[in-house]
Amino acid sequence: MLRLILGLTLVVWGFSLAALTLARVVDLPQGDPQRGEVLYGNKLYCAACHINDDGFAPQIGHLSDRVVRVRAAAAHETVEQYLAESIIAPDAYVVPGYRASVMPEYHLCPIDCRGFSVTLRDLQDLVAYLRTL
């Protein structure tokens, strides 16, 4: 049983690593920002932590501008790549002044999965929504 659990964990980790690699190498296709807003607020509950400026999680207001100014230019990546990475591997880059290991890693699943997971379409839609802010 332990071997099965470890094997499944490795498979999920592999999917997440593949998604992170994809997000860093290929620009994500355009998503649906309206669906992304619903995911952000109602399905994944991102707004629960990112709505207040209480020092727990970065606010999302003017997000794209901040990403370009602080992170994307320095890392030679697009805003979309940074946002996708931040969802799938949030500790890959931690915004200065915030703690690591606070945001859950959302694993990429090929279909509608349970727990902390998103499909590729979810990821595209979330990134499209975050680009509107």
N, C-alpha and C positions, 0 to 999 in steps of 0.2 A: 504494500500500500504506500509506503514511504517513497519507493522508487517511482510509482505512478505520480504522486504529488510533485516530486522533484522534476520528473519529466515534463509534466504540464507547466510547471513554473518556468522551466527552461524554454518551452515553446512560446509562452506568453512573453517572456523576456526577449526572445528572438524576434517576434512580431514587433515589439516596441523598438528594438534596435533597428530593424529594417525601416520602420516608419520614420525614425529620427534621421537615418541616412537619407531616405527619400526627401524629407523635408529640407535637409541641408543642401542637397544636390539639385533638386528639381523644383521649379516654382510650382506651387500648388495651383490646380485649376480653380477658376473663380467659383466661389461658393455662394450660397443664398444667405445674405445678411439677416433677413427677417427670421429665417429658421434658426440661424446662429443666435439671435437675440433670445429666442424661446429656450434654446439649449442653455444659454448662459444663465438665464434667470430662473427657469423652472425645472430643468432636468438635471443639470450638473451643479446648480446652486453656487456658481462662481461669485455672484453678487453678494453672497452672505459675508465674504471676507474682503472683497475688493471694492466695497461701496463707501466705507468710511476711511478717513485719513487718521487712523489710530495707531499707525506704526506696525500693524500686524501684517498687512499685505499692501502692495502698491495699488493706488487708485487707478481706475481705467480712463479717467478724463484725459484728453489730449494724448492718448497712448501712442499713436503712430508717430507724432512729433517727438515724443520723448525717446522712442525706440531709435529713430533716425539719429537724433542728437547724441544719445548716450551709448547705444549698443551696436546697432546695425553698421554704422560707418566704421567703427573700430574693428569689428569682426568680419567685415566684407561680406555681409549677408543681407538679404532683403528683409523687409519688415515682416513679410509673410513667413519666411524661414524662421526668424526669431520667435514669432508668436507660436508657430507650430512646435518648435523645440520647447518653448516654455510650458506648453500644455503636456507634452509627452515626457519630457525630461526636465522638470522645473529646477532641479539643482545643477544643471549644466552651466547656468549663469544665474547668480543670485544678485538682485539689485542691491547696490550698496546701501547699508542701513537696515536691511531686513535679514531675517534668519533663514538658514537653509533648512530643508526637511520639514517645512510647514505645509506646503501645498502637496497634495497627493499627486502621484504620477498617474496619468490617464493612459492606460495601455491601449494600443490600437488593435481592434478586433475586426475580422472580416465581415461579421454580421452583427446584428443588435445584441450586444453582450450585457452582462450584469456587472455591478460594482463600478470601480473606477476604470471605465473603458469607454472608448469612442470608436466609431467607424471612421473610415476615411472621409465619407461625406460629412459626418459630424465635425471632423477636424477642419475641413474646407469651409463649412458654414460658420463655425466659430471664428476662424481667422477672418473671413469676409465681414462678419459683424464687428470684430475688434478693429478692423481697418476703418470703420465708419466713425470711430470715436475720436 
